[in-house]
Amino acid sequence: MTRELIVLGTASQAPTRHRNHNGYALRWNEQLLVFDPGEGFQRQCLLANLTISRATACLITHFHGDHSLGLPGFLQRRALDSATEPIPIWYPADGAQYLERLRTSTIWHDPVGIVAMPIDTDGPNGAIGNLIVTTKHLDHRVNTIGYRIQEPEQFRVDADRLHQAGIDGPDIGQLIKDGHITLNGVTHQRSDFGQMSEGKSMAFIMDTRICDAAFDLAKGVDLLVCESTYLEAESGLAQEYGHLTAAQAAKIAVEAGADQLVLTHFSQRHPDSSVFVEEAERIHPNVVAASDLARISF
């Protein structure tokens, strides 16, 4: 099983010498989800050895430039690399005009197009492969969507019990699929060798004030990717401009029961991201600051 967040940019409004504009990719088994491709996204993918044409979906939280200016290059690179399938693009429904302007901002040949996935309601809003996508409206200065990606429930087996019963190889798959199997005259029930458990999950929360939707999206997730543009000493700015402090991101993670917190979307006024971790670690025990080209497994 592969679950890996690939960080392609961690800056907020303005990129810096060491931080590219926002951008993230999530490799989840055969799926490759792209989030908020900001300016420079195409080159960052090259540096990260990430093949853009293999992306299976693009999810946009809102249409501020640091979250979407890389979309034209992303789409044009897919065409250049002869992508054969239209890519689903999830986005706030009232931003359709901005999506169309970004797609048509230059002259290029679009052989496959996109599958528009406008979001105007909260709740489970579809799937990417077998991954369930839940969306909620956040509290920013413009309409902004937060995302939760969730595996379906899975049956998790006890390997020791299987070994003791002499069940191995293809018989394990048959037991899980059918719920029972008969070997050497003995019928074994699936329930004797494990139990159903909730699949892995991640939440992606950008540009927002602290709000109920953020807690809901982050509830019990294995990985919470969360903006922390400011420090608590700048909470007035965070409130004014519709952002979170590192402490607020940590509060969301703790109260929602998120296992790991990844901070990102840092203000250029703080070139050293360790200050965000120091603030958040006073509240949540498992915090990392994202850095450009980092890979985080969960």
C-alpha positions as CSV (number, residue, x, y, z in Angstrom):
1,M,0.0,0.0,0.0
2,T,1.4,3.4,-1.0
3,R,0.2,6.6,0.7
4,E,2.6,9.5,0.2
5,L,2.2,13.3,0.3
6,I,4.6,14.9,-2.1
7,V,5.1,18.6,-1.2
8,L,5.7,20.8,-4.3
9,G,5.4,24.2,-2.7
10,T,4.8,25.7,0.8
11,A,4.6,29.5,0.3
12,S,1.5,31.5,0.8
13,Q,0.7,34.6,-1.3
14,A,4.3,35.2,-2.4
15,P,6.9,32.6,-3.3
16,T,10.4,33.1,-1.7
17,R,13.9,32.0,-2.6
18,H,13.3,28.7,-0.8
19,R,9.5,28.2,-1.0
20,N,7.6,27.7,-4.2
21,H,4.0,28.7,-4.5
22,N,1.5,26.2,-3.0
23,G,1.3,22.7,-4.6
24,Y,0.9,19.2,-3.5
25,A,0.5,15.7,-4.9
26,L,-1.0,12.7,-3.1
27,R,0.1,9.2,-4.3
28,W,-2.5,6.7,-3.0
29,N,-1.9,3.3,-4.6
30,E,-2.8,3.7,-8.2
31,Q,-4.2,7.2,-7.8
32,L,-2.2,10.4,-8.0
33,L,-4.2,13.4,-6.8
34,V,-3.0,17.0,-7.4
35,F,-4.0,19.7,-4.9
36,D,-3.9,23.5,-5.5
37,P,-1.2,23.8,-8.3
38,G,0.3,27.3,-7.8
39,E,2.8,29.1,-10.0
40,G,5.9,27.0,-10.8
41,F,4.0,23.7,-10.3
42,Q,5.2,22.1,-13.5
43,R,8.9,22.7,-12.7
44,Q,8.5,21.5,-9.1
45,C,7.0,18.2,-10.5
46,L,10.1,17.9,-12.6
47,L,12.4,18.4,-9.6
48,A,10.3,15.8,-7.6
49,N,10.5,13.2,-10.4
50,L,6.7,13.4,-10.6
51,T,5.1,12.6,-14.0
52,I,2.2,15.1,-14.5
53,S,0.5,12.9,-17.1
54,R,-0.1,10.2,-14.5
55,A,-2.2,12.5,-12.4
56,T,-5.8,11.0,-12.0
57,A,-7.5,14.1,-10.5
58,C,-6.9,17.8,-9.6
59,L,-8.6,19.3,-6.5
60,I,-8.7,23.1,-6.1
61,T,-9.7,24.7,-2.8
62,H,-10.2,28.2,-4.3
63,F,-9.1,30.5,-7.1
64,H,-6.6,32.8,-5.4
65,G,-3.5,32.8,-7.6
66,D,-1.2,31.0,-5.2
67,H,-3.6,28.0,-5.4
68,S,-4.3,28.0,-9.1
69,L,-1.8,29.8,-11.3
70,G,0.0,26.6,-12.1
71,L,-3.1,25.0,-13.6
72,P,-2.5,26.1,-17.2
73,G,1.0,24.6,-17.2
74,F,-0.3,21.5,-15.5
75,L,-2.9,20.9,-18.2
76,Q,-0.7,21.9,-21.1
77,R,2.0,19.5,-19.8
78,R,-0.5,16.7,-19.8
79,A,-1.3,17.4,-23.4
80,L,2.4,17.6,-24.3
81,D,3.0,14.2,-22.7
82,S,0.1,12.7,-24.7
83,A,-2.3,12.1,-21.8
84,T,-5.1,10.0,-23.2
85,E,-7.9,10.6,-20.6
86,P,-9.6,13.8,-19.5
87,I,-8.7,14.7,-15.9
88,P,-11.4,15.4,-13.3
89,I,-11.0,18.8,-11.8
90,W,-12.8,19.5,-8.5
91,Y,-13.4,23.1,-7.6
92,P,-15.8,25.6,-6.0
93,A,-18.8,25.8,-8.3
94,D,-18.9,29.6,-8.3
95,G,-15.4,29.6,-9.7
96,A,-16.3,28.1,-13.1
97,Q,-15.4,31.4,-14.9
98,Y,-11.9,31.3,-13.4
99,L,-11.3,27.7,-14.3
100,E,-12.3,28.4,-17.9
101,R,-10.0,31.5,-18.0
102,L,-7.1,29.6,-16.7
103,R,-7.7,26.7,-19.2
104,T,-7.9,29.2,-22.1
105,S,-5.3,31.7,-21.0
106,T,-2.9,30.8,-23.8
107,I,-2.9,29.2,-27.3
108,W,-2.6,25.4,-27.0
109,H,-4.1,22.2,-28.3
110,D,-6.3,20.4,-25.7
111,P,-6.9,16.9,-27.2
112,V,-8.7,15.3,-24.2
113,G,-10.2,18.1,-22.1
114,I,-11.3,17.9,-18.5
115,V,-14.1,16.5,-16.5
116,A,-15.5,19.4,-14.5
117,M,-16.5,18.6,-10.9
118,P,-18.0,21.7,-9.5
119,I,-18.7,21.6,-5.7
120,D,-21.5,23.6,-4.2
121,T,-22.7,21.3,-1.4
122,D,-21.1,19.8,1.7
123,G,-20.7,16.1,2.3
124,P,-19.6,13.1,0.4
125,N,-19.4,14.3,-3.2
126,G,-18.1,11.4,-5.2
127,A,-15.0,9.2,-5.5
128,I,-11.7,9.0,-7.2
129,G,-11.1,5.3,-7.8
130,N,-12.1,3.7,-4.5
131,L,-11.3,6.8,-2.5
132,I,-14.3,8.7,-1.1
133,V,-14.1,12.5,-1.4
134,T,-15.9,14.6,1.2
135,T,-16.0,18.4,0.9
136,K,-17.0,21.2,3.2
137,H,-17.0,25.0,2.8
138,L,-14.4,26.8,4.9
139,D,-14.3,30.4,6.1
140,H,-12.0,32.4,3.9
141,R,-12.4,35.7,2.1
142,V,-13.6,33.9,-1.0
143,N,-15.5,30.7,-1.4
144,T,-13.1,27.9,-0.4
145,I,-13.5,24.2,-0.2
146,G,-11.7,21.8,2.2
147,Y,-11.3,18.1,1.2
148,R,-11.2,14.8,3.0
149,I,-10.0,11.7,1.2
150,Q,-11.0,8.4,2.7
151,E,-10.4,4.7,1.9
152,P,-13.5,2.5,2.3
153,E,-13.7,0.1,5.2
154,Q,-11.3,-2.8,4.9
155,F,-11.1,-6.3,6.5
156,R,-7.8,-6.5,8.3
157,V,-6.6,-10.1,9.0
158,D,-4.6,-11.5,11.8
159,A,-1.6,-13.1,10.1
160,D,-0.8,-15.3,13.1
161,R,-4.3,-16.8,13.2
162,L,-4.1,-17.6,9.5
163,H,-0.8,-19.3,9.8
164,Q,-2.0,-21.4,12.7
165,A,-5.0,-22.5,10.7
166,G,-2.8,-23.3,7.7
167,I,-4.5,-20.7,5.4
168,D,-2.1,-19.0,3.0
169,G,-1.7,-17.9,-0.6
170,P,-4.9,-17.5,-2.7
171,D,-7.0,-19.1,0.0
172,I,-6.6,-15.9,2.1
173,G,-8.2,-13.8,-0.7
174,Q,-11.0,-16.3,-1.1
175,L,-11.7,-16.3,2.6
176,I,-11.9,-12.5,2.7
177,K,-14.0,-12.3,-0.5
178,D,-16.5,-15.1,0.3
179,G,-16.6,-14.8,4.1
180,H,-15.7,-18.5,4.5
181,I,-13.6,-21.3,3.1
182,T,-13.4,-25.0,3.5
183,L,-10.0,-26.7,3.6
184,N,-9.4,-30.4,4.4
185,G,-13.0,-30.7,5.5
186,V,-12.9,-27.8,7.9
187,T,-14.9,-24.7,7.2
188,H,-13.3,-21.4,8.4
189,Q,-15.3,-18.2,8.9
190,R,-13.7,-14.9,8.0
191,S,-14.8,-13.3,11.3
192,D,-12.4,-15.7,13.1
193,F,-9.4,-14.2,11.4
194,G,-9.9,-10.4,11.7
195,Q,-12.4,-7.6,11.6
196,M,-13.6,-4.7,9.5
197,S,-11.8,-1.4,10.2
198,E,-12.0,2.1,8.9
199,G,-9.7,2.8,6.0
200,K,-6.9,5.4,6.1
201,S,-7.8,9.1,5.6
202,M,-6.3,12.5,5.1
203,A,-7.7,16.0,5.2
204,F,-6.5,19.0,3.1
205,I,-7.4,22.3,4.7
206,M,-6.1,25.5,3.1
207,D,-7.0,29.2,3.6
208,T,-9.6,29.5,6.3
209,R,-10.3,30.9,9.7
210,I,-10.9,28.4,12.4
211,C,-14.4,27.0,11.8
212,D,-16.6,23.9,12.4
213,A,-16.0,22.6,8.9
214,A,-12.2,22.3,9.5
215,F,-12.8,20.2,12.6
216,D,-15.3,18.0,10.8
217,L,-12.9,17.3,7.8
218,A,-10.1,16.5,10.2
219,K,-12.0,14.1,12.5
220,G,-9.9,11.1,13.1
221,V,-7.7,11.5,10.0
222,D,-4.3,9.8,9.7
223,L,-2.8,12.9,8.0
224,L,-4.0,16.5,8.3
225,V,-2.4,18.9,5.8
226,C,-3.2,22.3,7.2
227,E,-2.3,25.9,6.4
228,S,-0.6,27.9,9.2
229,T,0.1,31.2,7.5
230,Y,0.7,33.0,10.8
231,L,1.9,32.6,14.4
232,E,-0.4,33.3,17.4
233,A,1.2,36.7,17.9
234,E,-0.3,37.6,14.5
235,S,-3.8,36.2,15.2
236,G,-5.3,39.6,14.3
237,L,-3.9,39.3,10.8
238,A,-5.0,35.7,10.6
239,Q,-8.6,36.7,11.4
240,E,-8.5,39.7,9.1
241,Y,-7.2,37.9,6.1
242,G,-9.0,34.6,6.7
243,H,-6.1,32.3,7.7
244,L,-5.0,30.1,10.6
245,T,-2.1,30.4,13.1
246,A,0.1,27.4,13.8
247,A,-1.6,27.1,17.2
248,Q,-5.1,27.1,15.7
249,A,-4.0,24.4,13.2
250,A,-2.8,22.4,16.2
251,K,-6.0,23.0,18.1
252,I,-8.0,21.6,15.1
253,A,-5.7,18.5,15.0
254,V,-6.0,17.8,18.7
255,E,-9.7,18.3,19.0
256,A,-10.4,16.4,15.8
257,G,-8.1,13.5,16.8
258,A,-5.9,13.8,13.8
259,D,-2.8,11.6,14.1
260,Q,-0.2,13.6,12.2
261,L,-0.3,17.3,11.5
262,V,1.6,18.8,8.5
263,L,1.9,22.6,8.6
264,T,2.3,24.5,5.3
265,H,1.3,27.8,3.5
266,F,3.8,29.9,5.4
267,S,4.0,33.7,5.4
268,Q,7.1,35.1,3.8
269,R,7.7,37.1,7.0
270,H,8.9,33.8,8.6
271,P,11.7,32.3,6.6
272,D,12.4,29.7,9.2
273,S,9.4,27.3,9.4
274,S,10.6,25.8,12.7
275,V,8.8,28.6,14.6
276,F,5.5,27.2,13.3
277,V,6.4,23.7,14.6
278,E,7.5,25.1,18.0
279,E,4.2,26.8,18.4
280,A,2.1,23.9,17.3
281,E,4.0,21.3,19.3
282,R,2.9,22.9,22.5
283,I,-0.6,21.6,21.6
284,H,-0.2,18.6,19.3
285,P,2.5,16.0,19.8
286,N,3.0,14.9,16.1
287,V,3.8,18.0,14.0
288,V,6.0,18.5,11.0
289,A,6.6,21.6,8.8
290,A,6.3,20.8,5.1
291,S,9.2,21.8,3.0
292,D,9.5,22.0,-0.7
293,L,10.0,18.5,-2.4
294,A,9.6,16.7,0.9
295,R,7.8,13.3,0.9
296,I,5.6,12.3,3.9
297,S,4.2,8.8,4.1
298,F,1.3,7.8,6.3
